Amino acid sequence: MHVRLARIGARAAARLCSRRQLSAARRASSTAACSVVAAAVAVAAGTTVAACAFDESPRDAYGGITVIVRETDDFEAALTASLDRWRRDGVRGVWLEVPAALVKYLPSILDRGFRLRGGDATHVLCCAWLPGGESPLPPGPTHQVGVGAVVTDRAGRLLLVQEAVGPAQGRWKLPTGLCEANEDVGTAAAREVREETGLDVRPAEVLAVRHSHGFHRGVSDVFFCVRCEVIDEGAVLTPQPGEIARVAWRPVADAHDAATPAWRRIYDVASTGSGLRADTYPGRAGATATCIYSSG
């Protein structure tokens, strides 16, 4: 009798909590209300109920939700109860954000069918496809985006650097690097030039795009070669401490990549000055502006 009452109480608490989680704006108040209701039902049933232990988003257009994990006394029970409720409510995909401070919960999360999908310094992202079968949820990040800056002076020399560390150490090469989050490729190229050489430039056009595979941890690489224009050609070149050993204006032939067919093609394009210009358009709702690169 007590076991049956406990089960009924747990289901009632989950249903009451679910009804109160109607929108993100009401999430805080609904969580507090759920805790009160769950506790009351738990007392009546003679058990402890871990319900409404997470911050949940409204259902998205694909029937999925985003859930942010919070500290809880009985995480495994809370996650199990939530999964049962989500399945009853017809939730399809669950995106679970685990704050870095709570990665101790990851073994329990993975044991309950979630898979890792990436993350950053602040959180780990996991997901689960509740209907069963093969999951149609998109995989984690498959590509990195890199940039190389093609900068020439009036004499036609290239701005080249020698790295202080790394596989290209001691070889002349373009200033290069990876795009940061929410950073356009032109902005990234100008930033890399400023960081590595101390020179201020403005991005002018995309000269070429290289697509390669099999990079670190199996990701693919999309690399944009961006022609940049010098703002002050008389500025002093300053190597980035700890990263760059030398900076100089050098002939194209000095670039260690110039002898390879792919890079020879890039430098040929750089010498002609024809590339793709960037046009900026308003982004979709909730997104940043969109850059279209074209020759038209």
Backbone torsions as a table, in degrees:
resi	resn	phi	psi	omega
1	MET	NA	-46.2	-179.1
2	HIS	-66.1	-37.7	178.7
3	VAL	-64.1	-44.5	179.8
4	ARG	-62.7	-41.4	179.5
5	LEU	-64.8	-38.0	178.8
6	ALA	-63.3	-42.8	179.4
7	ARG	-63.3	-43.1	178.3
8	ILE	-62.3	-41.9	179.7
9	GLY	-62.8	-41.7	179.7
10	ALA	-63.6	-42.8	179.2
11	ARG	-65.7	-39.9	179.7
12	ALA	-64.0	-42.9	180.0
13	ALA	-62.8	-42.5	-179.8
14	ALA	-63.3	-41.1	179.7
15	ARG	-65.5	-43.4	180.0
16	LEU	-62.7	-40.9	178.3
17	CYS	-63.8	-44.5	-177.7
18	SER	-59.9	-39.8	-178.5
19	ARG	-65.4	-28.8	-177.0
20	ARG	-85.6	-13.3	179.0
21	GLN	-90.8	71.0	-173.3
22	LEU	-92.2	-27.7	-178.3
23	SER	-157.5	161.1	-179.2
24	ALA	-64.4	-32.6	-177.9
25	ALA	-66.4	-27.9	-177.6
26	ARG	-102.4	11.5	-171.9
27	ARG	-63.4	-43.7	-176.1
28	ALA	-63.6	-46.2	-178.3
29	SER	-68.6	-34.9	-179.5
30	SER	-69.0	-36.0	179.0
31	THR	-63.7	-42.4	178.7
32	ALA	-63.6	-43.5	179.6
33	ALA	-64.1	-39.8	179.3
34	CYS	-61.9	-40.5	-178.8
35	SER	-62.3	-41.6	179.2
36	VAL	-64.3	-47.4	-178.6
37	VAL	-64.7	-44.6	-178.7
38	ALA	-62.0	-41.7	179.9
39	ALA	-64.1	-42.3	-179.1
40	ALA	-62.9	-45.0	179.6
41	VAL	-66.2	-37.5	-179.2
42	ALA	-63.7	-41.3	178.6
43	VAL	-62.0	-43.4	-179.7
44	ALA	-64.6	-33.6	-177.1
45	ALA	-88.5	-10.2	180.0
46	GLY	74.7	31.7	-180.0
47	THR	-146.2	174.9	177.2
48	THR	-107.1	128.5	-177.7
49	VAL	-112.1	125.7	175.7
50	ALA	-99.1	88.6	-178.0
51	ALA	-123.9	154.7	177.9
52	CYS	53.4	42.6	-175.6
53	ALA	-88.0	1.5	-175.3
54	PHE	-131.8	161.5	173.6
55	ASP	-91.5	118.2	-175.3
56	GLU	-112.0	141.3	174.7
57	SER	-84.1	163.0	170.1
58	PRO	-61.9	159.4	178.0
59	ARG	-62.5	132.8	178.1
60	ASP	-85.4	-178.7	-175.0
61	ALA	-66.3	-15.8	-178.7
62	TYR	-102.6	7.8	179.6
63	GLY	81.9	20.0	-179.4
64	GLY	-111.0	166.8	177.7
65	ILE	-135.4	154.8	172.2
66	THR	-107.9	130.5	-174.8
67	VAL	-124.6	131.1	177.0
68	ILE	-104.9	122.6	-177.4
69	VAL	-72.9	139.4	174.6
70	ARG	-122.6	161.0	175.7
71	GLU	-63.2	134.4	179.3
72	THR	-146.4	153.9	-176.0
73	ASP	-65.7	-38.9	-178.3
74	ASP	-130.4	82.3	-173.5
75	PHE	-63.0	-44.5	-176.8
76	GLU	-60.9	-42.7	178.5
77	ALA	-66.3	-39.3	-179.9
78	ALA	-64.9	-42.4	-179.7
79	LEU	-68.3	-41.6	178.2
80	THR	-61.9	-44.4	178.5
81	ALA	-64.1	-39.4	179.9
82	SER	-67.2	-41.7	178.1
83	LEU	-61.2	-42.1	177.3
84	ASP	-60.6	-44.2	-178.7
85	ARG	-66.8	-42.8	179.8
86	TRP	-61.9	-40.3	178.1
87	ARG	-64.7	-43.1	178.4
88	ARG	-62.4	-36.5	-177.6
89	ASP	-81.5	-1.3	177.2
90	GLY	82.1	17.1	175.2
91	VAL	-65.1	137.4	-177.7
92	ARG	-98.0	-64.3	-179.9
93	GLY	-108.9	141.9	177.0
94	VAL	-122.3	121.8	174.9
95	TRP	-103.1	114.2	-172.9
96	LEU	-106.6	115.9	177.3
97	GLU	-96.4	118.1	-178.4
98	VAL	-106.3	110.2	178.2
99	PRO	-56.5	150.4	-177.7
100	ALA	-56.3	-32.3	-178.7
101	ALA	-72.3	-11.6	-176.3
102	LEU	-118.8	24.3	179.9
103	VAL	-64.9	-11.5	175.0
104	LYS	-59.6	-21.1	-179.9
105	TYR	-82.9	-8.3	-174.0
106	LEU	-58.2	-43.3	178.8
107	PRO	-57.0	-42.0	179.2
108	SER	-67.0	-38.2	179.5
109	ILE	-63.8	-46.9	-179.1
110	LEU	-68.1	-33.2	178.0
111	ASP	-65.0	-20.8	-177.6
112	ARG	-102.4	24.2	169.6
113	GLY	95.3	1.4	177.4
114	PHE	-80.0	153.3	176.3
115	ARG	-123.7	149.1	178.3
116	LEU	-70.6	138.4	-179.8
117	ARG	-130.4	12.4	177.7
118	GLY	119.7	-155.5	-178.5
119	GLY	145.2	-168.3	178.1
120	ASP	-149.7	-159.7	-176.5
121	ALA	-67.6	-16.6	-175.3
122	THR	-98.7	-25.6	-174.8
123	HIS	-160.0	163.3	171.1
124	VAL	-112.3	134.7	-178.7
125	LEU	-104.0	127.7	175.7
126	CYS	-123.8	159.2	177.6
127	CYS	-144.5	157.6	177.5
128	ALA	-143.7	140.7	176.9
129	TRP	-104.4	105.9	-169.7
130	LEU	-75.1	-29.9	-179.8
131	PRO	-64.6	-15.7	-178.2
132	GLY	90.7	172.6	-177.5
133	GLY	79.0	-168.9	-179.3
134	GLU	-67.2	130.0	-176.7
135	SER	-78.8	130.5	175.0
136	PRO	-90.1	2.9	-178.6
137	LEU	-64.6	140.8	-177.4
138	PRO	-64.2	148.5	179.1
139	PRO	-72.4	177.6	176.4
140	GLY	-69.4	-179.4	-178.5
141	PRO	-55.3	131.8	-178.8
142	THR	-110.2	-11.4	-175.8
143	HIS	-133.0	150.1	165.4
144	GLN	-113.1	153.6	-178.0
145	VAL	-116.2	118.8	179.3
146	GLY	-113.5	163.8	178.8
147	VAL	-137.1	148.8	170.3
148	GLY	-130.7	135.2	-176.4
149	ALA	-99.6	124.1	175.8
150	VAL	-102.0	107.5	-177.0
151	VAL	-125.3	127.3	179.4
152	THR	-122.8	154.5	174.7
153	ASP	-98.9	-175.4	-176.5
154	ARG	-65.0	-24.0	-179.8
155	ALA	-86.0	-0.2	179.0
156	GLY	85.0	9.2	178.8
157	ARG	-82.3	152.2	179.8
158	LEU	-92.6	146.1	170.6
159	LEU	-81.2	112.5	-176.7
160	LEU	-124.4	155.3	179.5
161	VAL	-130.3	159.0	169.4
162	GLN	-118.3	123.5	-178.6
163	GLU	-73.6	145.5	178.5
164	ALA	-78.8	-25.8	179.0
165	VAL	-139.4	164.1	175.8
166	GLY	104.3	175.7	-175.2
167	PRO	-66.4	-22.0	-179.3
168	ALA	-97.6	14.4	-178.4
169	GLN	-56.5	130.0	178.7
170	GLY	83.7	1.0	179.7
171	ARG	-113.8	143.1	177.1
172	TRP	-76.1	132.8	-177.7
173	LYS	-151.6	168.8	175.6
174	LEU	-70.5	152.4	167.0
175	PRO	-63.5	126.5	-176.1
176	THR	-138.3	167.4	176.1
177	GLY	174.1	-176.5	179.5
178	LEU	-103.0	147.2	175.3
179	CYS	-68.2	143.8	172.6
180	GLU	-88.0	170.3	179.9
181	ALA	-59.7	135.3	177.2
182	ASN	60.7	33.1	-179.3
183	GLU	-117.2	126.2	176.1
184	ASP	-67.7	155.2	-176.4
185	VAL	-65.1	-36.4	178.1
186	GLY	-65.4	-43.6	177.8
187	THR	-62.6	-39.9	179.4
188	ALA	-65.0	-41.7	179.7
189	ALA	-63.1	-43.8	178.8
190	ALA	-64.0	-38.6	178.5
191	ARG	-64.1	-44.1	-179.7
192	GLU	-62.4	-39.6	177.5
193	VAL	-62.6	-45.3	-179.2
194	ARG	-64.0	-42.4	-178.8
195	GLU	-68.1	-42.7	-172.2
196	GLU	-85.2	-26.1	-173.4
197	THR	-125.4	-14.2	-175.8
198	GLY	79.6	3.4	-176.6
199	LEU	-95.2	134.1	175.6
200	ASP	-89.0	128.6	179.4
201	VAL	-135.4	164.5	173.8
202	ARG	-120.1	134.5	179.0
203	PRO	-67.7	138.3	-178.1
204	ALA	-111.9	-48.2	-177.4
205	GLU	-164.2	158.3	174.0
206	VAL	-88.9	120.4	-177.2
207	LEU	-85.6	-36.2	-176.5
208	ALA	-162.5	159.6	176.4
209	VAL	-129.8	127.5	177.5
210	ARG	-109.1	133.2	178.2
211	HIS	-119.0	116.6	-177.0
212	SER	-130.6	163.3	-176.1
213	HIS	-130.4	167.0	175.5
214	GLY	77.8	33.9	177.9
215	PHE	-86.3	-165.9	-174.3
216	HIS	-53.4	130.1	-179.5
217	ARG	58.7	26.7	172.5
218	GLY	82.0	4.3	-179.2
219	VAL	-78.3	158.6	173.5
220	SER	-93.3	164.7	-174.6
221	ASP	-128.4	127.8	171.4
222	VAL	-110.5	117.1	-171.7
223	PHE	-118.4	120.7	-179.4
224	PHE	-100.3	125.5	171.9
225	CYS	-93.4	116.6	-172.7
226	VAL	-114.3	121.7	173.9
227	ARG	-77.9	129.7	-179.6
228	CYS	-121.3	149.0	179.7
229	GLU	-106.3	137.2	-178.4
230	VAL	-73.9	134.1	176.6
231	ILE	-82.7	-41.8	178.2
232	ASP	-136.3	97.0	-175.7
233	GLU	-66.8	-19.8	-179.7
234	GLY	-86.7	0.5	-179.1
235	ALA	-65.2	150.3	-180.0
236	VAL	-75.9	129.7	177.1
237	LEU	-77.4	128.5	-175.7
238	THR	-128.9	110.9	178.9
239	PRO	-63.2	143.0	178.2
240	GLN	-69.2	122.1	-177.8
241	PRO	-58.2	132.3	176.7
242	GLY	81.3	-15.7	-176.9
243	GLU	-114.6	-43.4	-174.4
244	ILE	-117.4	128.3	-179.5
245	ALA	-87.1	-38.8	-176.1
246	ARG	-144.8	149.2	174.9
247	VAL	-135.9	135.7	-179.3
248	ALA	-162.7	159.5	168.5
249	TRP	-86.1	121.1	-174.0
250	ARG	-131.6	157.6	173.0
251	PRO	-63.3	150.9	-179.8
252	VAL	-55.2	-36.3	-176.6
253	ALA	-63.5	-19.0	-179.4
254	ASP	-77.0	-18.4	-179.7
255	ALA	-66.5	127.0	-173.5
256	HIS	-65.6	-20.9	179.4
257	ASP	-83.9	-11.0	-170.0
258	ALA	-64.1	-21.6	-177.8
259	ALA	-83.0	-13.1	-179.7
260	THR	-84.4	144.8	-177.0
261	PRO	-56.9	-42.1	-176.9
262	ALA	-64.7	-48.3	-178.3
263	TRP	-72.7	-30.2	175.8
264	ARG	-61.3	-37.6	176.5
265	ARG	-64.2	-42.0	179.9
266	ILE	-62.4	-44.7	-179.6
267	TYR	-68.6	-31.1	174.4
268	ASP	-62.9	-44.6	177.9
269	VAL	-62.8	-39.5	-179.4
270	ALA	-62.2	-36.2	-177.4
271	SER	-73.5	-25.8	179.7
272	THR	-83.8	-23.5	177.8
273	GLY	80.0	7.3	179.8
274	SER	-97.0	128.4	-179.1
275	GLY	-156.9	-159.8	-179.1
276	LEU	-104.6	127.9	177.8
277	ARG	-90.7	157.8	-179.3
278	ALA	-102.6	127.8	172.8
279	ASP	-116.7	134.6	-175.6
280	THR	-103.6	134.4	-179.5
281	TYR	-129.5	156.6	176.3
282	PRO	-59.7	139.6	178.8
283	GLY	-81.0	172.3	175.9
284	ARG	-67.9	170.0	-177.2
285	ALA	-55.8	127.4	178.0
286	GLY	82.7	0.9	-178.9
287	ALA	-114.7	165.1	177.7
288	THR	-78.5	177.4	179.6
289	ALA	-61.2	153.3	-178.1
290	THR	-107.1	132.1	176.3
291	CYS	-101.9	127.6	174.6
292	ILE	-109.2	123.6	179.3
293	TYR	-102.7	122.3	-175.6
294	SER	-151.8	164.2	177.8
295	SER	-95.5	-6.6	-177.2
296	GLY	-83.7	NA	NA
